[in-house]
Amino acid sequence: MSNTVASMDKLNSVAMGHRPQAGVASKKSATVGNALEGLIGESTAMRLIRMEVAKASRHNLPVLLEGEPGTGKEVVARAIHESSQQRSGPWVPRNCASLKGELAEAKLFGSVPGSFTGATQRRQGWFEIANNGTLFADEIGELELSSQSLLLRVLETGDFVPVGGEQTLMSNARLISATNRDLQLEVTNGDFRNDLCNRLKVISIRTPALRERPEDLPLLANYLLRRSKVNQDGMITKFTPQALASLSNYNWPGNVRELRNVVDVAVINARENGDSVIIVDAIELPRTTTVTAATSESVSMELLAALKQDRIAGVKFLSGIKKGTPRVSASLQYLGDLVVKAIIQLEHTSPSTDNLVAKDLVLQTGLAATKPTKELPFLSHVRKALLENWAARREDK
């Protein structure tokens, strides 16, 4: 048993990017090591993440985590908390999507009895609960403008007044926020305050997508296998090389969260078959895993044809891709590639005055069709690229 535990500790150490050192580690080093346990990977991207976590943990300043859904933003936030001076204080994770309407202020700052209908007792708000600890504000990009002004004030001064109260309270909570939106683009669109955006990202960290660090996939898959709730007895011990190859050939639009679900299903299938390892047949992946080059070219040409007709035809075509048609799964990069490629193709079709007008229509079409919504936040990066192209086009006129 002791040898097994030692081997597991060594594997976790390698996965976290640490190497055994001679002598007795300090208490602080052990704490930091434990905090980084969930940051699995040996890729350059993950090494950078660990460096940024270490830097952020040394300063009690706001941190903004940006990245696609499922990339582990909360894991990174927790690692910062656990390796910082605030680790002895409370860890308070909250979702900003719940801050809606008149009750947003009460959730942030608390309330006193009689402050509103149904308020029969004193309630603490997020900042009071997280005092001397860390408040993790997930989905910060969902904040309504009215709530943004409230948040800005407490970040600037540290003080607040509970709803219906008169006494000013102080909070030393460290704020770590996270979003899958491009907040700078939200500022450009008028949906997010520029002063708040600047205050949130005193320290900014981008969590990489899983497809950007494919070399980490075997480590991650085995880590999730050991942590799987349906494999607590350790009956399933590993993946076969063929099974890992199958996982590596998938582009993981849902990132680590999707990988965790796939691993859990594979464990269930393996147990049902009486296997002690996960074979390739136990792995269930979505059928629309990737888009072939031929499909990409075909759809791009269709988009070009639609844009050449008129603006409305282009909008309809882009909207069809945006909603996810049966023939194509449009990821962030793929949709961006389609739009940019169509612009380039149209520009080279005919260098005439009419073509310049048509190019303007292409850009306007893209801007209209890819306006980010709460349901489709991943389109913000596409819109950003189109805005940059549009600005460059206007300067050329």
Order of alpha helices (4+ residues) and beta strands (2+ residues): alpha-alpha-alpha-beta-alpha-beta-alpha-alpha-beta-alpha-beta-beta-beta-alpha-alpha-beta-alpha-beta-alpha-alpha-beta-alpha-alpha-alpha-alpha-alpha
